[in-house]
Amino acid sequence: MKSRVLIDFLLIVFIFLVCAGLIYGAVTLDWPGALGVQVGNAQEFSDRFLTWSEVAGGISVFCAFAWYILGEWGPRANKLSAGTWLAIWFALFLAVILGSMAAIFLGPDATENGWVLAMFYIIWGPAFYYLATVLFSPVNTKYIVPGSGVIRRGW
């Protein structure tokens, strides 16, 4: 069987291009404003929202590729226990969550409905990391990600 590395990399890139498209749409179409987020200076808010959305998404894509590279070219699955692989996945997931938390606390301030911004950062970060790793992990680690067995059963 041929290696799926290039295909998986392209699919991960596609997942994060969707993420980038959502970030672009959220900023240019002012989705936070449409969802009731009230801000003081709209231009400053837009700039900071874009910056911190890119940070959350960037950390997510970096960690997704790190997971893939470790699983494909790191230690063989039989050399490390499943628990160790799971700990590695969770450590990367924690890094993504911390990046999203930094965006929540250091990003733009909202005078009303600030929780909407938090949801955006959680979508850009942890949700896309999970989606990329659950769908496109390498063969050695494809069943390590929580929930991947259920999702991949039909594949």
Number of C-alpha atoms within 10 A of each C-alpha: 3 4 9 12 16 9 11 17 19 13 15 24 16 13 19 22 12 14 21 17 12 17 22 15 12 19 19 11 11 14 17 20 17 10 11 13 18 17 19 11 11 12 10 13 18 17 14 18 24 18 15 21 30 20 20 26 28 18 22 28 24 14 23 28 19 14 23 25 15 18 21 17 10 12 12 13 16 8 9 10 11 14 10 13 20 16 13 16 24 14 13 21 23 14 17 30 21 16 23 29 17 15 25 23 10 11 21 22 19 19 10 11 15 17 12 17 23 16 13 22 28 22 20 28 31 25 18 22 27 21 15 26 25 23 19 25 26 22 14 18 23 18 20 21 17 15 11 19 13 11 12 13 7 6 6
